[in-house]
């Protein structure tokens, strides 16, 4: 291993990128950054280690040390022994993660979601989230146990604390086949229940699937941007829903081309892209996407979709002809890749499930009930 002033010349781009990927996954999985900003943070962190380290040993130690610290912060059995803050009647509350409108804390066996943004940030609606979760009764949907106002008058939602997320599992390496089957059975079961009531979750992603242990069970969480046929009717009529929903690489294509009449199949696309990520070894997102706050994020995601699956045509995506911004004749035509290329070594049952979920035409996607009956996740 080279050291001294010439160590950088022996460090190839592939090795640097591998460290960036490890840092990104660690940041995402532990909730230290959002899915998009984690990528930029990882680049900046690796660059700092590269530019300031005096040797290859120091560089490797810097990168690995940051990853280890992140893992320790997210370890399911670790409760800091330092005093935490008080939130309402809950003592020793320790910070876990932040989102656009909320911060999450842990107090022993419960998680507290503190709504920090008092203004409505479309489509986030904490009051609607409370209503949906209070009504919901399903074994694979996280239960809300209490709501209250804290000392500053902020709304607080209380849930059972779950030590893991699917994102954390993905961030640690290959996902066991048994866990993938179990997680997606639970996810499809939760979605079948929600979709039967006309509810669209709208933010299906690995960090929103909570796990009680490394073997499950899994619970669907974070209903802050969910659409409800009654509770959302005034602000978001069914034919004029908000388009800025979903997270980066899990966003459904219909929202990228102006279809405000999308339905529950939007959740199934996201679930399909998640499944691809879990089936790959090592796990890797199906599409590339920047953070939603970055310029060109939407165009980048569209191009990644087209390069991966192929550019859609009027005969392969007929519904898109009625979208406000149809995708046809806009971009270079890409042939795309077969699922055999995208999922090498993956069994036929899993591939068949993915094919039924990740397709442009929303009406051809499997419903949650149909997905639940597929051999890959079926428990019959």
C-alpha positions in Angstrom: 0.0 0.0 0.0 1.5 3.4 -1.0 2.1 6.0 1.6 3.7 9.4 1.8 3.2 12.1 -0.8 2.5 9.7 -3.7 -0.2 7.6 -2.1 -3.0 9.4 -4.1 -1.6 8.1 -7.4 -2.2 4.5 -6.4 -5.8 5.2 -5.4 -8.0 4.5 -8.4 -11.4 6.1 -9.2 -13.1 2.8 -8.6 -11.9 2.5 -5.0 -12.8 6.2 -4.3 -16.3 5.6 -5.7 -16.7 2.5 -3.6 -16.0 4.6 -0.4 -18.4 7.2 -1.6 -21.1 4.6 -2.0 -20.4 3.2 1.5 -20.6 6.6 3.0 -23.8 7.4 1.1 -25.5 4.2 2.2 -24.4 4.7 5.7 -25.8 8.3 5.8 -29.1 7.3 4.3 -29.6 4.2 6.4 -28.9 5.9 9.7 -31.1 8.8 8.9 -28.1 11.3 9.0 -29.2 12.7 5.6 -32.1 12.5 3.3 -31.8 10.1 0.3 -30.7 12.8 -2.1 -28.4 14.9 0.2 -26.7 11.8 1.5 -25.0 11.4 -2.0 -23.6 15.0 -2.0 -22.6 14.7 1.7 -20.7 11.4 0.9 -18.9 13.1 -2.0 -17.8 16.0 0.2 -16.8 13.7 3.1 -14.7 11.5 0.8 -13.1 14.5 -0.9 -12.1 15.9 2.5 -10.5 12.7 3.5 -8.7 12.5 0.2 -7.4 16.0 0.3 -6.3 16.1 4.0 -5.0 12.7 4.7 -1.2 12.3 4.8 -1.2 8.6 3.8 -3.4 5.9 2.3 -3.7 4.4 5.8 -5.0 7.7 7.1 -7.5 8.0 4.2 -8.9 4.5 4.7 -9.1 5.1 8.4 -10.9 8.4 8.0 -13.6 6.9 5.6 -14.0 3.7 7.7 -14.1 5.7 10.9 -17.0 7.8 9.7 -19.0 4.8 8.6 -18.4 3.1 11.9 -19.6 6.1 13.9 -22.7 6.3 11.7 -23.4 2.6 12.3 -23.0 3.0 16.1 -25.5 5.9 16.1 -28.0 3.7 14.3 -27.4 0.5 16.2 -30.7 -0.9 17.3 -29.6 -1.7 20.8 -27.7 1.5 21.5 -29.3 4.0 23.8 -27.0 7.0 24.6 -26.1 7.1 28.3 -26.0 10.9 28.1 -29.1 12.8 29.3 -31.6 13.6 26.5 -34.2 16.3 26.2 -37.7 16.3 27.5 -40.6 16.3 25.1 -43.9 16.6 26.9 -43.9 14.0 29.7 -41.3 11.9 27.9 -37.8 12.2 29.4 -34.3 11.3 27.9 -35.4 11.8 24.3 -32.5 11.4 21.9 -32.5 12.7 18.3 -32.7 10.2 15.5 -33.4 11.9 12.2 -34.9 14.9 10.5 -37.2 15.5 7.6 -38.6 18.5 5.8 -41.3 19.2 8.4 -40.4 17.0 11.4 -37.7 15.7 13.7 -37.8 12.2 15.2 -36.6 11.3 18.7 -36.4 8.1 20.7 -37.4 7.8 24.3 -36.8 4.2 25.4 -39.5 2.1 23.7 -41.2 4.9 21.8 -40.4 7.2 18.9 -41.7 10.8 18.9 -42.2 12.6 15.6 -42.1 16.3 16.4 -43.7 18.5 13.7 -41.2 21.4 13.4 -42.7 23.2 10.5 -45.9 25.0 11.5 -46.9 26.1 8.0 -48.4 23.7 5.5 -45.7 22.5 3.1 -47.6 20.8 0.3 -48.3 17.9 0.2 -47.2 17.4 3.9 -50.1 17.5 6.2 -49.6 16.3 9.8 -53.3 16.6 10.8 -54.2 14.3 7.9 -51.5 11.9 8.8 -52.9 11.6 12.3 -56.4 11.0 11.0 -55.3 8.3 8.6 -53.2 6.5 11.2 -55.9 6.8 13.9 -58.4 5.1 11.5 -56.0 2.5 10.2 -56.0 -0.9 11.7 -53.6 -3.4 10.1 -50.8 -5.5 11.5 -48.2 -4.1 8.9 -49.0 -0.4 9.5 -47.2 1.4 12.3 -49.6 2.2 15.1 -50.0 5.8 16.4 -50.3 5.5 20.2 -50.7 9.2 21.2 -50.6 12.8 20.1 -50.0 15.9 22.1 -48.6 19.4 22.0 -45.1 19.9 23.5 -43.8 22.8 25.6 -43.5 24.9 22.4 -46.9 24.1 21.2 -45.7 21.7 18.4 -47.7 18.7 17.5 -46.0 15.4 18.5 -47.0 12.0 17.2 -46.0 8.9 19.3 -45.2 5.5 17.9 -43.6 2.2 19.1 -39.9 2.5 18.5 -38.6 0.2 15.7 -34.8 -0.4 15.8 -34.3 -1.0 12.1 -35.5 0.1 8.6 -35.1 -1.6 5.3 -32.8 1.2 4.4 -30.4 0.2 7.2 -30.5 -3.4 6.1 -29.7 -2.3 2.5 -26.9 -0.1 3.7 -25.2 -3.0 5.4 -24.9 -5.1 2.3 -26.8 -8.0 0.6 -30.3 -8.5 1.8 -31.2 -12.1 2.7 -33.7 -13.6 0.4 -35.9 -14.7 3.3 -36.0 -11.1 4.6 -36.8 -9.7 1.2 -39.8 -12.1 0.9 -41.0 -11.3 4.4 -40.7 -7.5 4.0 -42.5 -7.3 0.7 -45.2 -9.6 1.9 -45.8 -7.2 4.8 -45.6 -4.2 2.5 -48.0 -5.5 -0.1 -50.4 -6.5 2.7 -50.3 -3.0 4.1 -50.8 -1.5 0.6 -53.7 -3.9 -0.2 -55.4 -2.6 3.0 -54.8 1.1 2.2 -55.7 0.9 -1.5 -58.9 -0.9 -0.7 -59.9 2.3 1.1 -58.7 4.6 -1.7 -55.6 5.7 0.2 -52.3 6.3 -1.6 -49.2 6.4 0.6 -47.1 8.4 -2.0 -43.7 7.9 -0.3 -42.9 4.2 -0.5 -39.1 3.9 0.1 -36.8 1.7 2.2 -36.5 4.1 5.1 -40.3 4.1 5.5 -40.4 0.4 6.1 -39.6 -0.2 9.7 -38.4 -3.6 11.1 -38.8 -4.9 14.6 -35.7 -7.1 14.1 -33.3 -8.3 11.5 -35.8 -10.9 10.4 -38.9 -8.7 10.6 -41.8 -8.2 10.8 -42.0 -4.9 8.8 -44.3 -1.9 9.3 -45.2 0.8 6.8 -44.7 4.3 8.3 -44.6 8.0 7.5 -48.0 9.0 6.2 -47.2 12.7 6.1 -47.8 13.0 2.4 -50.5 10.3 2.0 -53.6 11.0 -0.1 -57.0 10.2 1.3 -60.2 10.2 -0.8 -62.1 12.1 2.0 -59.5 14.0 4.0 -57.7 15.2 0.9 -60.8 16.1 -1.2 -60.8 19.8 -0.6 -57.1 20.5 -1.0 -56.4 17.8 -3.6 -59.3 16.6 -5.7 -58.7 13.2 -7.2 -58.2 14.7 -10.7 -55.8 17.3 -9.5 -53.3 15.7 -7.1 -49.9 17.2 -6.2 -47.2 16.0 -8.5 -44.2 16.5 -6.2 -44.6 13.3 -4.3 -42.3 10.3 -3.7 -38.6 10.4 -3.1 -35.9 10.7 -5.7 -35.3 7.3 -7.4 -38.6 5.8 -6.2 -40.8 8.4 -7.9 -43.3 7.0 -10.4 -43.0 8.2 -14.1 -46.6 9.5 -14.4 -45.9 12.3 -11.8 -42.9 13.4 -13.9 -45.0 14.1 -16.9 -47.9 15.9 -15.3 -50.6 13.2 -14.7 -52.5 14.6 -11.7 -55.1 11.8 -11.9 -52.6 9.1 -10.8 -53.9 6.4 -8.5 -52.6 3.7 -6.1 -50.5 2.1 -8.9 -48.0 4.9 -8.0 -47.2 3.0 -4.8 -46.7 -0.2 -6.7 -44.1 1.3 -9.0 -42.1 2.5 -5.9 -42.4 -0.9 -4.3 -41.1 -2.5 -7.5 -38.0 -0.3 -7.6 -37.4 -1.1 -3.9 -37.7 -4.8 -4.7 -35.0 -4.5 -7.4 -32.7 -2.8 -5.0 -33.1 -5.6 -2.5 -32.6 -8.3 -5.1 -29.3 -7.0 -6.3 -26.1 -8.1 -4.7 -24.8 -5.7 -3.6 -27.9 -3.6 -3.3 -28.1 -0.9 -5.9 -30.9 1.6 -6.8 -32.6 0.8 -10.2 -32.5 4.5 -11.2 -30.1 7.4 -10.5 -31.5 10.6 -9.1 -30.4 13.7 -7.4 -32.0 15.4 -4.4 -35.3 17.1 -5.3 -33.7 20.5 -4.3 -31.0 20.2 -6.9 -31.4 21.6 -10.4 -32.1 19.1 -13.1 -33.2 16.4 -10.7 -36.3 15.5 -12.5 -34.7 15.4 -16.0 -31.9 13.3 -14.6 -34.4 10.8 -13.2 -36.3 10.7 -16.5 -33.2 10.0 -18.5 -32.1 7.3 -16.0 -35.5 5.6 -16.4 -35.3 5.8 -20.2 -31.7 4.5 -20.4 -32.6 1.7 -18.0 -36.0 0.5 -19.2 -35.9 2.0 -22.7 -37.6 5.1 -24.1 -41.4 4.7 -24.0 -43.4 4.9 -27.2 -47.1 5.6 -27.8 -47.8 1.9 -28.1 -45.9 1.0 -24.9 -47.3 3.8 -22.8 -50.6 4.8 -24.3 -52.0 6.6 -21.3 -49.1 9.1 -21.5 -50.6 10.6 -24.6 -53.2 12.4 -22.4 -50.6 13.7 -19.9 -50.0 17.5 -19.7 -46.4 16.9 -20.9 -46.3 13.7 -22.9 -42.9 12.0 -23.0 -42.9 11.2 -26.7 -40.5 12.8 -29.2 -38.7 14.7 -26.4 -35.6 12.6 -25.9 -33.1 10.5 -27.7 -34.4 7.0 -28.1 -32.7 4.5 -25.7 -33.2 0.7 -26.2 -33.0 0.0 -22.5 -32.0 -3.3 -20.8 -33.7 -6.6 -20.3 -34.6 -7.7 -16.7 -32.1 -10.6 -17.3 -29.4 -7.9 -17.6 -30.7 -5.7 -14.8 -31.2 -8.7 -12.4 -28.5 -11.3 -13.2 -28.8 -14.5 -11.2 -32.2 -13.6 -9.7 -34.9 -16.3 -9.8 -37.8 -16.3 -12.1 -40.4 -15.7 -9.4 -38.8 -12.5 -8.3 -38.2 -11.3 -11.8 -41.9 -11.9 -12.7 -42.9 -9.9 -9.7 -40.6 -7.0 -10.7 -41.9 -7.1 -14.3 -45.4 -6.7 -13.1 -44.6 -3.7 -11.0 -42.0 -1.6 -12.9 -43.8 -0.8 -16.1 -44.7 2.6 -17.6 -48.4 1.9 -18.2 -49.9 2.2 -14.7 -53.0 0.2 -15.6 -50.7 -2.8 -16.3 -49.0 -2.8 -13.0 -50.0 -5.5 -10.5 -52.3 -4.3 -7.7 -51.2 -4.9 -4.1 -53.6 -7.8 -3.9 -52.2 -9.4 -7.0 -48.6 -8.8 -5.9 -49.5 -10.4 -2.6 -50.6 -13.5 -4.4 -47.3 -13.9 -6.4 -45.3 -16.9 -5.6 -42.2 -14.9 -4.5 -44.0 -13.4 -1.5 -47.0 -15.7 -1.0 -47.2 -17.5 2.3 -49.8 -20.0 1.1 
